[in-house]
């Protein structure tokens, strides 16, 4: 598996000279009506922070071998219930070590998840199946002043070191939160005021819903948005989690995104409020009896590439992959650890997207084609949204590569068959 990384880096370096001679040119499909996809505005370059990760063991000096630009702290022993074990007594070890490790690697883009509730502060310690498995961890605090004191303590300690704070994880699911949307909005409002007073540069991210369980999301999220609107939107970004069903793919993720964006529109979310996807993967068992899926090879790498390019299409400012590990994870559909095909997806993103100018995507029938340019070079990333699709190579097409750096020569007008695995089409200047 490691050989894929070597192959990709070798191919990428060999293509640099070719890429410098390439220029932009449009593409077309064999038929169907053409429509522009939702797009983020073109800019000077896609920031590396667009590609985020959760990292298992980052508090113990673990670090991914794949490139990424921002990190979310979750399942690292860094939540409120795992730090303030007694009122006013803080066990900062894991969070201190995580922040120090991240800073030592040259990063300052850290998203800390503030919830869950310590047992001593919980309003209900008999709640079923809390996560983390501490009594009351999934309840609202009985006294919001305890929440305020926690937020004050963590932001004071890490001012200028932690760049963003997410209020709560998957607040629409009872195992994570069984309070009311209004209580969560109250905590969000207080957190925003405290964070902005202590560290005005920090980004405040709302509590996230898990969208794959539609009934839970529709029960909680519109009411939460309505309560935030009543407080004049005390957030810089909204958070979502877009795990599709076990049989779902990036196209299914897109359906979840457009669904939540409809909720946001109905709630009147201001344009200045960003949208972050703070946790996602594919192939997780469920909902219901849908069995776990194992996604490997170019398909795994391709799903990762499509995920982050789709973020540009749909206006998501950043997404955090769950999760980088050092060995196989027991229930994830796409495994990301050293030597995996998923690792190559992140290297492909680094070569295909981050740092490049994003010049928009077009959907024509079942074909999605997205234009990028950088340093005088231009290329198209294209795929079939589902299944396969006939595609006519654009003028000046020279080379077609998949996310594992398996490349073939092409030419202007060549007939290509696109699949759900995206390809990068290099264009001659």
C-alpha positions as CSV (number, residue, x, y, z in Angstrom):
1,X,0.0,0.0,0.0
2,X,2.8,2.4,0.8
3,X,3.9,2.1,-2.8
4,X,0.9,4.2,-3.8
5,X,2.3,7.2,-1.9
6,X,5.6,6.8,-3.7
7,X,3.9,6.4,-7.0
8,X,1.8,9.5,-6.4
9,X,4.6,11.7,-5.3
10,X,6.8,10.6,-8.2
11,X,4.0,11.2,-10.7
12,X,3.2,14.5,-9.2
13,X,6.8,15.7,-9.4
14,X,7.1,14.5,-13.0
15,X,4.0,16.4,-13.9
16,X,5.2,19.7,-12.5
17,X,7.0,20.7,-15.7
18,X,4.0,19.6,-17.8
19,X,1.6,21.5,-15.6
20,X,3.5,24.7,-16.0
21,X,2.7,24.6,-19.7
22,X,-1.0,23.9,-19.2
23,X,-3.9,26.5,-19.6
24,X,-7.6,26.4,-18.9
25,X,-10.1,25.1,-21.4
26,X,-13.7,24.0,-21.0
27,X,-15.1,20.5,-21.1
28,X,-18.4,19.1,-22.4
29,X,-20.3,15.9,-22.1
30,X,-22.0,13.8,-24.7
31,X,-25.5,15.1,-24.0
32,X,-28.0,16.4,-21.5
33,X,-28.8,19.9,-20.3
34,X,-26.1,22.0,-18.7
35,X,-26.5,23.7,-15.3
36,X,-24.1,25.3,-12.9
37,X,-23.7,23.7,-9.5
38,X,-23.9,25.7,-6.3
39,X,-20.4,27.2,-6.1
40,X,-18.2,29.0,-3.6
41,X,-16.7,32.2,-5.1
42,X,-13.4,31.8,-6.9
43,X,-10.5,33.2,-5.0
44,X,-6.7,33.4,-4.8
45,X,-6.5,29.8,-3.8
46,X,-8.3,27.1,-1.9
47,X,-7.0,27.4,1.7
48,X,-5.4,24.3,3.3
49,X,-7.8,24.7,6.2
50,X,-10.6,23.5,3.9
51,X,-9.3,20.0,4.5
52,X,-9.7,19.1,8.2
53,X,-9.2,15.9,10.2
54,X,-9.9,14.4,13.6
55,X,-6.7,12.6,14.7
56,X,-6.7,9.6,17.0
57,X,-4.0,10.0,19.7
58,X,-3.0,13.6,18.8
59,X,-2.8,14.2,22.5
60,X,-0.1,11.5,22.6
61,X,2.0,12.9,19.7
62,X,0.2,11.0,16.9
63,X,0.2,12.8,13.6
64,X,-1.1,12.0,10.1
65,X,1.2,11.1,7.2
66,X,-1.2,12.7,4.8
67,X,-1.5,16.4,4.2
68,X,-4.3,18.4,5.9
69,X,-4.9,22.0,7.2
70,X,-7.1,22.0,10.3
71,X,-7.8,19.7,13.2
72,X,-10.8,18.9,15.3
73,X,-10.4,17.7,18.9
74,X,-13.0,15.0,19.6
75,X,-12.5,11.6,21.1
76,X,-9.2,12.9,22.5
77,X,-10.2,13.2,26.1
78,X,-10.6,17.0,25.7
79,X,-14.3,17.6,26.4
80,X,-15.7,19.4,29.4
81,X,-16.8,16.2,31.1
82,X,-13.2,14.8,30.7
83,X,-11.4,17.9,32.0
84,X,-13.4,19.5,34.9
85,X,-13.8,16.4,36.9
86,X,-14.8,18.4,40.0
87,X,-16.2,21.9,40.1
88,X,-13.3,24.3,39.6
89,X,-10.7,21.5,39.4
90,X,-9.3,21.0,35.9
91,X,-7.3,18.1,34.4
92,X,-5.8,19.8,31.4
93,X,-3.3,17.1,30.5
94,X,-4.8,15.8,27.3
95,X,-5.8,19.2,25.9
96,X,-2.4,20.7,26.8
97,X,-0.6,17.8,25.1
98,X,-2.8,18.0,22.0
99,X,-2.3,21.7,21.6
100,X,1.4,21.4,22.1
101,X,1.7,18.6,19.6
102,X,-0.3,20.5,17.0
103,X,1.7,23.7,17.5
104,X,5.0,21.7,17.3
105,X,3.8,20.5,13.9
106,X,3.4,24.1,12.8
107,X,-0.4,24.4,12.9
108,X,-2.6,26.8,14.7
109,X,-6.0,25.7,13.3
110,X,-7.5,23.8,16.2
111,X,-11.2,23.3,16.7
112,X,-12.1,22.3,20.3
113,X,-15.5,20.8,21.1
114,X,-16.7,22.3,24.3
115,X,-19.5,19.8,25.4
116,X,-20.2,17.4,27.2
117,X,-21.4,17.9,30.8
118,X,-19.5,16.6,33.8
119,X,-21.5,14.5,36.2
120,X,-21.3,17.0,39.0
121,X,-22.8,19.7,36.8
122,X,-25.4,17.6,35.0
123,X,-29.1,18.3,35.3
124,X,-29.9,14.6,34.8
125,X,-27.5,11.9,35.7
126,X,-29.9,9.0,34.9
127,X,-29.9,9.7,31.1
128,X,-29.4,6.5,29.0
129,X,-26.2,5.7,27.1
130,X,-24.4,9.0,27.4
131,X,-21.2,9.6,25.4
132,X,-18.6,9.8,26.8
133,X,-20.0,7.2,29.2
134,X,-20.2,9.4,32.3
135,X,-23.5,9.8,34.1
136,X,-25.2,13.0,32.8
137,X,-22.7,13.7,30.1
138,X,-25.5,14.1,27.5
139,X,-27.6,16.4,29.7
140,X,-27.7,20.2,29.8
141,X,-26.0,21.6,32.9
142,X,-28.3,22.2,35.8
143,X,-26.8,25.7,36.2
144,X,-25.7,27.6,33.1
145,X,-23.2,29.5,35.3
146,X,-21.1,26.3,35.5
147,X,-21.0,26.2,31.7
148,X,-20.0,29.8,31.6
149,X,-17.2,29.2,34.1
150,X,-15.9,26.3,32.0
151,X,-15.9,28.3,28.7
152,X,-14.2,31.1,30.5
153,X,-11.5,28.8,31.8
154,X,-10.7,27.0,28.6
155,X,-10.7,30.1,26.4
156,X,-8.5,32.0,28.9
157,X,-6.0,29.2,29.0
158,X,-5.8,28.7,25.3
159,X,-6.2,32.2,24.0
160,X,-4.3,32.5,20.7
161,X,-3.6,28.8,20.6
162,X,-7.1,27.3,19.9
163,X,-8.6,29.0,16.9
164,X,-12.2,27.8,17.0
165,X,-14.7,26.3,19.5
166,X,-17.6,24.1,18.6
167,X,-20.4,24.3,21.2
168,X,-21.5,20.6,21.2
169,X,-21.2,17.4,19.2
170,X,-24.3,15.9,17.5
171,X,-26.8,17.7,19.7
172,X,-29.8,16.1,17.9
173,X,-28.9,12.6,19.2
174,X,-30.0,11.6,22.7
175,X,-26.7,9.8,23.4
176,X,-24.9,13.2,23.0
177,X,-27.6,15.6,24.2
178,X,-31.1,15.2,25.6
179,X,-31.8,18.8,26.6
180,X,-33.9,21.2,24.6
181,X,-32.9,23.3,21.6
182,X,-33.6,26.4,23.6
183,X,-31.1,25.3,26.3
184,X,-28.5,24.6,23.6
185,X,-29.1,28.1,22.1
186,X,-28.7,29.6,25.6
187,X,-25.3,27.9,26.0
188,X,-24.3,29.0,22.5
189,X,-25.2,32.6,23.2
190,X,-23.2,32.6,26.5
191,X,-20.2,30.8,24.9
192,X,-20.2,33.4,22.0
193,X,-20.2,36.3,24.4
194,X,-17.4,34.8,26.6
195,X,-15.2,33.7,23.7
196,X,-15.4,37.0,21.9
197,X,-14.6,38.9,25.0
198,X,-11.5,36.9,25.8
199,X,-10.3,36.0,22.3
200,X,-12.1,38.1,19.7
201,X,-10.2,36.3,16.9
202,X,-11.5,32.9,17.7
203,X,-14.3,31.4,15.6
204,X,-17.5,30.3,17.4
205,X,-19.1,27.2,15.8
206,X,-22.7,26.2,16.7
207,X,-23.6,22.8,18.0
208,X,-23.7,20.2,15.2
209,X,-26.5,17.9,14.2
210,X,-26.0,14.4,12.7
211,X,-28.0,14.6,9.5
212,X,-28.2,10.9,8.6
213,X,-31.0,10.3,11.1
214,X,-33.5,12.6,9.5
215,X,-36.2,12.5,12.2
216,X,-33.7,13.5,14.9
217,X,-32.3,16.3,12.8
218,X,-35.7,17.7,11.9
219,X,-36.8,17.5,15.5
220,X,-33.9,19.4,16.9
221,X,-32.2,21.6,14.2
222,X,-35.0,24.0,13.0
223,X,-35.9,24.8,16.6
224,X,-32.2,25.4,17.5
225,X,-31.8,27.7,14.5
226,X,-35.0,29.6,15.4
227,X,-33.6,30.1,18.9
228,X,-30.3,31.3,17.5
229,X,-32.1,33.7,15.2
230,X,-33.9,35.2,18.3
231,X,-30.4,35.9,19.8
232,X,-29.3,37.5,16.5
233,X,-27.1,34.6,15.4
234,X,-24.4,34.4,18.1
235,X,-22.1,32.2,15.9
236,X,-19.5,32.6,13.2
237,X,-20.3,29.2,11.7
238,X,-22.9,26.5,11.7
239,X,-21.8,22.9,12.0
240,X,-23.2,19.8,10.4
241,X,-22.3,16.1,10.3
242,X,-22.9,14.5,6.9
243,X,-22.4,10.7,7.3
244,X,-24.8,9.3,4.7
245,X,-26.4,5.9,5.2
246,X,-24.1,2.9,5.0
247,X,-24.9,2.5,1.3
248,X,-24.5,6.2,0.6
249,X,-21.9,7.9,-1.5
250,X,-20.8,11.6,-2.0
251,X,-24.0,12.2,-4.1
252,X,-26.0,11.0,-1.0
253,X,-24.0,13.4,1.1
254,X,-24.9,16.2,-1.3
255,X,-28.6,15.4,-0.6
256,X,-28.0,15.9,3.1
257,X,-26.2,19.2,2.5
258,X,-29.0,20.6,0.3
259,X,-31.6,19.5,2.8
260,X,-29.9,21.3,5.7
261,X,-29.3,24.3,3.6
262,X,-33.1,24.5,3.0
263,X,-33.5,24.5,6.8
264,X,-31.0,27.3,7.0
265,X,-32.7,29.3,4.3
266,X,-36.1,29.0,6.1
267,X,-34.5,30.2,9.3
268,X,-32.9,33.2,7.7
269,X,-29.3,32.4,8.4
270,X,-27.2,35.4,7.5
271,X,-24.7,35.1,4.6
272,X,-21.9,36.0,6.9
273,X,-22.4,32.8,8.9
274,X,-20.2,30.0,7.4
275,X,-21.0,26.3,7.2
276,X,-18.6,23.7,8.5
277,X,-18.9,19.9,8.2
278,X,-17.2,18.9,11.4
279,X,-17.4,15.1,11.1
280,X,-17.9,12.7,8.2
281,X,-17.0,9.4,6.7
282,X,-18.8,6.8,4.6
283,X,-20.0,3.2,5.0
284,X,-21.0,3.3,8.7
285,X,-23.7,0.7,9.5
286,X,-27.3,2.0,9.5
287,X,-29.6,3.6,9.8
288,X,-31.6,0.5,10.7
289,X,-30.5,-2.8,9.2
290,X,-28.2,-1.4,6.4
291,X,-24.9,-3.3,6.9
292,X,-21.5,-1.6,7.2
293,X,-19.7,-1.1,3.9
294,X,-16.0,-1.4,3.2
295,X,-14.8,1.1,0.7
296,X,-11.2,0.6,-0.6
297,X,-8.9,1.3,-3.6
298,X,-9.4,4.2,-6.0
299,X,-13.0,4.4,-4.8
300,X,-11.9,5.3,-1.3
301,X,-9.4,7.9,-2.5
302,X,-12.0,9.2,-5.0
303,X,-14.7,9.6,-2.3
304,X,-12.3,11.8,-0.3
305,X,-11.4,13.9,-3.3
306,X,-15.1,14.3,-4.2
307,X,-16.0,15.2,-0.7
308,X,-13.8,18.2,-0.5
309,X,-14.4,19.4,-4.0
310,X,-18.1,19.1,-3.3
311,X,-17.5,21.4,-0.4
312,X,-16.6,24.1,-2.9
313,X,-19.7,23.3,-5.0
314,X,-22.0,23.5,-2.0
315,X,-20.4,26.4,-0.2
316,X,-19.0,24.5,2.8
317,X,-16.0,26.3,4.2
318,X,-14.3,23.4,5.7
319,X,-14.8,19.7,6.6
320,X,-13.1,17.4,9.2
321,X,-12.6,13.8,8.2
322,X,-13.3,11.3,10.9
323,X,-10.8,9.9,11.7
324,X,-7.1,9.5,11.1
325,X,-5.9,6.4,13.0
326,X,-2.7,4.3,13.2
327,X,-4.4,1.0,12.5
328,X,-7.9,-0.1,11.2
329,X,-10.9,1.4,13.0
330,X,-13.6,-1.1,13.8
331,X,-16.6,0.6,12.2
332,X,-15.5,3.1,9.5
333,X,-16.2,2.5,5.9
334,X,-13.1,4.3,4.7
335,X,-10.0,3.7,6.7
336,X,-7.4,6.5,6.9
337,X,-4.0,5.5,8.3
338,X,-0.5,5.2,6.9
339,X,-0.3,3.2,3.7
340,X,-4.1,3.2,2.9
341,X,-5.7,4.2,-0.3
342,X,-7.5,6.9,1.7
343,X,-4.1,8.4,2.5
344,X,-3.6,8.9,-1.3
345,X,-6.9,10.7,-1.5
346,X,-5.5,13.4,0.7
347,X,-2.3,13.6,-1.3
348,X,-4.4,13.9,-4.4
349,X,-6.4,16.8,-2.8
350,X,-3.1,18.5,-2.0
351,X,-2.1,18.3,-5.6
352,X,-5.5,18.9,-7.3
353,X,-7.3,21.4,-5.1
354,X,-5.5,23.1,-2.1
355,X,-3.7,26.2,-3.1
356,X,-5.3,26.3,-6.6
357,X,-7.9,28.8,-7.8
358,X,-11.3,27.2,-7.9
359,X,-13.1,28.4,-11.1
360,X,-16.5,26.7,-10.6
361,X,-18.2,23.4,-11.3
362,X,-20.7,22.6,-14.0
363,X,-23.3,19.7,-13.9
364,X,-24.3,18.4,-17.3
365,X,-26.6,15.4,-17.1
366,X,-24.7,13.0,-14.8
367,X,-21.4,14.6,-15.3
368,X,-19.8,17.0,-12.8
369,X,-16.7,18.9,-14.1
370,X,-14.8,21.4,-12.0
371,X,-12.2,23.9,-13.2
372,X,-8.9,24.7,-11.4
373,X,-5.9,26.8,-12.2
374,X,-2.6,27.7,-10.6
375,X,0.7,29.3,-11.7
376,X,-0.4,29.4,-15.4
377,X,-1.6,25.8,-15.4
378,X,-5.2,24.6,-15.7
379,X,-7.0,21.4,-15.2
380,X,-10.4,19.8,-14.9
381,X,-11.6,17.4,-12.2
382,X,-14.5,15.4,-13.6
383,X,-16.7,12.4,-12.5
384,X,-20.0,10.8,-13.0
385,X,-22.3,11.7,-10.1
386,X,-23.6,8.1,-10.0
387,X,-22.7,5.1,-12.2
388,X,-20.9,5.9,-15.4
389,X,-21.2,8.7,-18.0
390,X,-19.8,9.3,-21.5
391,X,-17.6,12.4,-21.6
392,X,-15.8,14.2,-24.4
393,X,-12.3,15.3,-23.4
394,X,-11.9,19.1,-23.6
395,X,-9.7,20.8,-26.1
396,X,-6.0,20.5,-25.3
397,X,-6.5,17.5,-23.0
398,X,-3.2,15.8,-22.5
399,X,-3.3,13.5,-19.5
400,X,-5.9,11.8,-17.3
401,X,-5.1,10.7,-13.8
402,X,-7.1,9.0,-11.0
403,X,-6.5,9.8,-7.3
404,X,-4.0,6.9,-7.1
405,X,-1.9,8.6,-9.8
406,X,-2.7,6.0,-12.4
407,X,-2.5,8.0,-15.6
408,X,-3.2,7.6,-19.3
409,X,-2.6,10.0,-22.2
410,X,-5.5,11.7,-23.8
411,X,-6.2,14.2,-26.6
412,X,-8.7,16.8,-27.6
413,X,-12.1,15.4,-28.1
414,X,-11.2,11.9,-27.0
415,X,-14.2,9.8,-25.7
416,X,-13.9,9.0,-22.0
417,X,-16.1,7.0,-19.7
418,X,-16.3,8.7,-16.4
419,X,-17.1,6.8,-13.2
420,X,-17.8,7.8,-9.6
421,X,-14.1,8.0,-9.2
422,X,-12.9,11.5,-10.1
423,X,-10.1,12.1,-12.6
424,X,-7.9,15.0,-13.2
425,X,-7.6,16.1,-16.8
426,X,-4.5,18.1,-17.6
427,X,-4.8,20.8,-20.3
428,X,-2.0,22.0,-22.5
429,X,-1.5,25.7,-22.6
